[in-house]
Every structure is written in structure tokens, then in C-alpha cells.
Amino acid sequence: MIEAALPVLEASAGRAFLLFTTLRALRRAHELLRSPSVFRFSCKGQDRAAELLSRFRTLGNAVLLGSQSFWEGVDVRGEALSVVVIDKLPFAPPDDPVLAARIESIRAQGGNPFTELQLPQAVLQLKQAPGA
């Protein structure tokens, strides 16, 4: 994903969010992007979200790497944010105990957990990420 995103980041002069579904993927991307670059990279976990967003808005050409907390409720107006790149579809991990219980409940009622629960949740989260 990083290899594919680099030309987009260059074309947009930064001004991008790279959103990840797992902290592991975010950390790996941060490692790959540490090499000298024309962009300033901020990463969730280095600072609090409010500080990262403030710095992102001020710099004007930054790239912010974020995880779950940046997928919804984040508003960046103006030219500071032009691109949102998402690493993969945001399906909840299958080993989540709450998700597993909900899936089992839907199955017990004769339903389809994928179409009734997992897909609608992923679609909603995917719509919220770019502010749709």
C-alpha cells in the first residue's frame, strides 16, 4: 500500500491521511516512511490525536498516519487535507469476542452474519473515513 501511495502523496504534495485497520500495519508503514522525505509524517501513538491534527493543519504538506480513532469524527477543512488512503476494507477482526457473540446470535436466529452485521459495519466505517 505504501508503494502505491507514494506517487499519490507526491502529486498531492502531502496533505493526506493514511488510515490503517491495525496498529501493526500503521507501525510498519511508519517504518517504511522514515527514510528522508519531502513530507513530514506524524503517527498515531507518538502524540495525542488533537496535537497531531493541529500540527497536520498547520504544516500544510504533512501526511498523518492514523488508526481507528482517525476513521470517524475528524474534520480538516480547507487545503490541508486532499487525499485519504485506506489500507484495506475495515472489517472487524474475527477474533473479537463481542463480534463473535453477535455473529453467533445472528446465526442462531437463522440469519447471515456477513450481510446483516459485518458488511453494513464495514460500509459505514468506509463511508466515514473520507467524510462521506
N, C-alpha and C positions, 0 to 999 in steps of 0.2 A: 504494500500500500504506500509506503514512503517513497519508493522508487517512482511509482505512478504519480504521486502528489507533487514531487519536486518541480516538474515543468509548470504545473498549475500555480504553485507558490511563486515561481519566478514571474509568470505572466501577470499575477495579481499584485506583485510587489509585497508579498506577505499578506497582511490583512486577512488572516484566515484562522479558523478554528479547525483543529484536527481532533475529532471525537472518537473515543475508544470505548468498546464494550467491556474491556477488562483492564485492570491496573497492570497486569503483566504485559499486555500489548502496548500500553501507554509508556511504560518504563523502557521497553525495547525500542520503541520509536524515538524516545528521548536520547537513548544511547546512540542510535544511528544518526541523529541530527546534531550531535555535539560537535562535529567537525566544524572548522571555520565556515561561516556562512554570512551572507549579507543580511540575514534576518535575525532578530532577537527571538529566542524561544523561551517561553515560560511553560512550566509544567505543574499540573495539579500535584500537590504534595510538597512542593517547595515553599509555597506561601499560601495564605488563606485565599479563598476564591475572590473575595471583594478586592483584595490587594492586586491579585493577578488581573482582574478585569479593569481596574483603574489604570494599571501600567499598560495593559493592552490598548486601551482607548487613547492614552497619552502618546504612546510611541508612534502610532500610525502605520507602521510596517511590520508589526510583530506577528508571530504565529503562536497561538496558545494551544497547548496540548491538554485536553481535559477528558475526564471520565464521567461517570454517571451524573454528578451534580451539575455538569455543564450541558446536559442534554435537554433541560427544560427550565423555563423561568429566567433565562439570561437574555438581556436586551442590550444590544450595542447598536446605537443609532449612528447614521452618517457613514462616512467613508472608511472608518476604522476596520469594519468587517465586510468583506466582499465574497468570501469563499468559506463554505463549510464542507469538510471532508470527513466521511464516516467510514470507519474501518470495516465494519460488517453489519449485517442486519441485527437489530438489537433484541434477539430472543433471550429470555431469562435462562440462566443455566439450569439444566435438567436436574441437578443435584440439590437445588434449593428446596428445603423441606416444606416451605409454605406452598410453593408451586406444585410440588409433588402431591400434597394433600388436596389441593384444588383439582388437579388432574384426576386423581383417584375418585373424588366426589362426582365429577362430571361423567367419568366412565361408569360409575355405579348407577347413575341415572340414565344410562344408555346414550350419552352424548359423545361428541367428538371434541376432546380437549384442545386439539390443534386449532380447529376452525372456530371454536367457541371461546377460547381463552388466550392461547399463545399468539395466534396470528393477530387478533384485534389489539392486544397489548403492544406487540411489535410495531404495528402500523401506527398506533397513536404516538409511541415514542419516536418513531422515524419522522412523523409529521412535526413533532415539537422541536426536534433538534435544529432544523434550519429556520424555525419560526413560522412555519406554515399554519 
